[in-house]
Amino acid sequence: MDGKMLARLGAVVFVAIALTVTAIDMARKDEPSASPPAPALQPPTDPLRESLRRCQRLGEAAANDADCLAAWAESRDRFLGRDRSEAR
């Protein structure tokens, strides 16, 4: 076998493998999934987070809002790892 014939044989084998892999991949994509994906787990809602979001929407007016000041103090205490009773 000369080099030219070996190169042709290699090319034919490569194309055959590529076509087989493509056909298998296309056949798998057509199959419906066995089960629907599981819903994402939602962490329980945090009232502090909702309060902070409300304060964020208030903008500059939040600096004069007592609820926002209390929410910021609680958030700061959580971040620093302080107990609410120690902060007072």
Backbone as CSV, one residue per row, in Angstrom:
resi,resn,N_x,N_y,N_z,CA_x,CA_y,CA_z,C_x,C_y,C_z
1,MET,0.843,-1.168,0.000,0.000,0.000,0.000,0.891,1.235,0.000
2,ASP,0.601,2.133,-0.919,1.372,3.360,-0.952,0.725,4.409,-0.054
3,GLY,1.411,5.512,0.150,0.956,6.564,1.054,-0.346,7.205,0.635
4,LYS,-0.538,7.328,-0.689,-1.750,7.974,-1.195,-2.990,7.136,-0.855
5,MET,-2.882,5.849,-1.039,-4.000,4.961,-0.754,-4.299,4.935,0.743
6,LEU,-3.273,4.947,1.568,-3.443,4.957,3.014,-4.135,6.243,3.469
7,ALA,-3.792,7.374,2.863,-4.420,8.650,3.195,-5.898,8.635,2.828
8,ARG,-6.231,8.067,1.674,-7.629,7.983,1.249,-8.430,7.086,2.201
9,LEU,-7.841,5.972,2.568,-8.506,5.059,3.489,-8.747,5.733,4.842
10,GLY,-7.753,6.466,5.322,-7.909,7.212,6.578,-9.016,8.248,6.491
11,ALA,-9.103,8.957,5.361,-10.137,9.975,5.169,-11.519,9.329,5.150
12,VAL,-11.658,8.188,4.471,-12.948,7.507,4.406,-13.371,7.027,5.798
13,VAL,-12.447,6.481,6.565,-12.758,6.023,7.916,-13.164,7.208,8.791
14,PHE,-12.448,8.321,8.665,-12.771,9.511,9.450,-14.168,10.021,9.120
15,VAL,-14.511,10.099,7.844,-15.838,10.577,7.434,-16.916,9.614,7.919
16,ALA,-16.654,8.324,7.847,-17.644,7.348,8.307,-17.890,7.485,9.803
17,ILE,-16.843,7.669,10.585,-16.995,7.845,12.029,-17.749,9.141,12.335
18,ALA,-17.408,10.217,11.611,-18.077,11.505,11.831,-19.565,11.402,11.521
19,LEU,-19.933,10.719,10.438,-21.343,10.560,10.086,-22.078,9.704,11.122
20,THR,-21.437,8.675,11.609,-22.057,7.816,12.624,-22.307,8.590,13.914
21,VAL,-21.320,9.341,14.356,-21.471,10.131,15.585,-22.574,11.171,15.406
22,THR,-22.644,11.807,14.256,-23.685,12.815,13.993,-25.067,12.175,14.007
23,ALA,-25.203,11.010,13.383,-26.502,10.332,13.348,-26.942,9.931,14.753
24,ILE,-26.026,9.438,15.560,-26.364,9.049,16.940,-26.771,10.267,17.755
25,ASP,-26.061,11.363,17.598,-26.371,12.583,18.338,-27.738,13.136,17.946
26,MET,-28.048,13.121,16.672,-29.349,13.623,16.222,-30.484,12.736,16.722
27,ALA,-30.244,11.437,16.782,-31.275,10.514,17.262,-31.542,10.720,18.748
28,ARG,-30.523,11.011,19.518,-30.705,11.227,20.959,-31.438,12.525,21.247
29,LYS,-31.239,13.551,20.455,-31.899,14.836,20.694,-33.393,14.753,20.428
30,ASP,-33.829,13.839,19.569,-35.239,13.716,19.255,-36.023,13.011,20.350
31,GLU,-35.352,12.251,21.206,-36.030,11.535,22.270,-36.495,12.509,23.348
32,PRO,-37.742,12.374,23.814,-38.188,13.244,24.918,-37.476,12.843,26.205
33,SER,-37.309,13.799,27.070,-36.641,13.500,28.337,-37.531,12.582,29.176
34,ALA,-36.910,11.734,29.965,-37.636,10.738,30.746,-38.515,11.380,31.817
35,SER,-37.999,12.417,32.473,-38.777,13.072,33.518,-38.554,14.581,33.419
36,PRO,-39.543,15.358,33.804,-39.364,16.812,33.759,-38.317,17.237,34.782
37,PRO,-37.620,18.319,34.512,-36.601,18.766,35.463,-37.226,19.154,36.792
38,ALA,-36.504,18.888,37.844,-36.991,19.200,39.185,-37.032,20.714,39.380
39,PRO,-38.028,21.234,40.056,-38.079,22.676,40.295,-36.920,23.110,41.194
40,ALA,-36.452,24.291,40.936,-35.345,24.816,41.742,-35.827,25.048,43.169
41,LEU,-34.990,24.717,44.113,-35.345,24.927,45.510,-35.274,26.410,45.835
42,GLN,-36.331,26.930,46.378,-36.386,28.331,46.753,-36.141,28.436,48.253
43,PRO,-35.178,29.262,48.646,-34.983,29.431,50.085,-36.184,30.155,50.689
44,PRO,-36.429,29.952,51.963,-37.564,30.636,52.585,-37.370,32.148,52.502
45,THR,-38.469,32.855,52.341,-38.376,34.304,52.204,-37.939,34.929,53.517
46,ASP,-37.086,35.911,53.408,-36.546,36.604,54.567,-37.222,37.972,54.652
47,PRO,-37.952,38.253,55.735,-38.625,39.551,55.837,-37.631,40.712,55.836
48,LEU,-36.433,40.506,56.371,-35.429,41.567,56.364,-35.031,41.914,54.937
49,ARG,-34.881,40.889,54.114,-34.508,41.124,52.719,-35.585,41.942,51.996
50,GLU,-36.839,41.592,52.242,-37.938,42.341,51.623,-37.946,43.793,52.103
51,SER,-37.682,43.988,53.373,-37.642,45.337,53.926,-36.498,46.140,53.309
52,LEU,-35.346,45.492,53.137,-34.208,46.186,52.528,-34.485,46.530,51.063
53,ARG,-35.193,45.649,50.369,-35.570,45.947,48.974,-36.501,47.163,48.918
54,ARG,-37.443,47.225,49.879,-38.362,48.371,49.919,-37.584,49.657,50.163
55,CYS,-36.611,49.592,51.057,-35.801,50.772,51.349,-34.969,51.181,50.134
56,GLN,-34.511,50.195,49.402,-33.738,50.487,48.195,-34.610,51.221,47.178
57,ARG,-35.867,50.802,47.064,-36.775,51.467,46.117,-37.123,52.886,46.575
58,LEU,-37.106,53.125,47.890,-37.425,54.465,48.389,-36.357,55.478,48.009
59,GLY,-35.142,55.016,47.878,-34.053,55.911,47.502,-33.627,56.784,48.673
60,GLU,-33.482,58.076,48.409,-32.994,59.006,49.419,-33.964,59.173,50.583
61,ALA,-35.240,58.981,50.331,-36.251,59.134,51.384,-36.085,58.066,52.473
62,ALA,-35.391,56.988,52.173,-35.211,55.916,53.148,-34.361,56.364,54.331
63,ALA,-33.540,57.382,54.150,-32.690,57.858,55.240,-33.520,58.446,56.382
64,ASN,-34.757,58.845,56.093,-35.623,59.423,57.123,-36.725,58.458,57.573
65,ASP,-36.720,57.248,57.044,-37.754,56.269,57.359,-37.297,55.403,58.536
66,ALA,-38.119,55.332,59.570,-37.749,54.584,60.781,-37.632,53.085,60.503
67,ASP,-38.507,52.549,59.658,-38.441,51.125,59.332,-37.136,50.786,58.605
68,CYS,-36.710,51.673,57.723,-35.461,51.435,56.993,-34.261,51.521,57.928
69,LEU,-34.286,52.472,58.839,-33.178,52.573,59.789,-33.075,51.320,60.650
70,ALA,-34.234,50.783,61.057,-34.236,49.553,61.852,-33.756,48.363,61.016
71,ALA,-34.175,48.303,59.759,-33.750,47.206,58.883,-32.248,47.260,58.642
72,TRP,-31.707,48.453,58.448,-30.264,48.592,58.231,-29.488,48.184,59.489
73,ALA,-30.029,48.542,60.654,-29.360,48.164,61.905,-29.355,46.642,62.076
74,GLU,-30.473,46.007,61.754,-30.537,44.549,61.867,-29.610,43.878,60.854
75,SER,-29.570,44.419,59.653,-28.679,43.872,58.626,-27.213,44.017,59.047
76,ARG,-26.880,45.153,59.591,-25.510,45.394,60.064,-25.150,44.414,61.180
77,ASP,-26.099,44.198,62.107,-25.851,43.261,63.206,-25.671,41.834,62.700
78,ARG,-26.475,41.442,61.716,-26.316,40.106,61.133,-24.953,39.971,60.473
79,PHE,-24.558,40.989,59.730,-23.280,40.938,59.025,-22.114,40.835,60.002
80,LEU,-22.178,41.603,61.066,-21.095,41.606,62.039,-21.180,40.438,63.009
81,GLY,-22.277,39.685,62.971,-22.420,38.520,63.841,-22.772,38.881,65.267
82,ARG,-23.344,40.049,65.447,-23.726,40.469,66.796,-25.153,40.032,67.093
83,ASP,-25.396,39.754,68.361,-26.748,39.424,68.813,-27.490,40.741,69.019
84,ARG,-28.770,40.771,68.707,-29.553,42.015,68.844,-29.548,42.507,70.291
85,SER,-29.546,41.616,71.256,-29.567,42.044,72.664,-28.230,42.640,73.074
86,GLU,-27.112,42.201,72.450,-25.801,42.765,72.752,-25.638,44.166,72.190
87,ALA,-26.298,44.439,71.067,-26.129,45.733,70.413,-26.737,46.864,71.215
88,ARG,-27.655,46.555,72.091,-28.325,47.629,72.835,-27.681,47.838,74.117
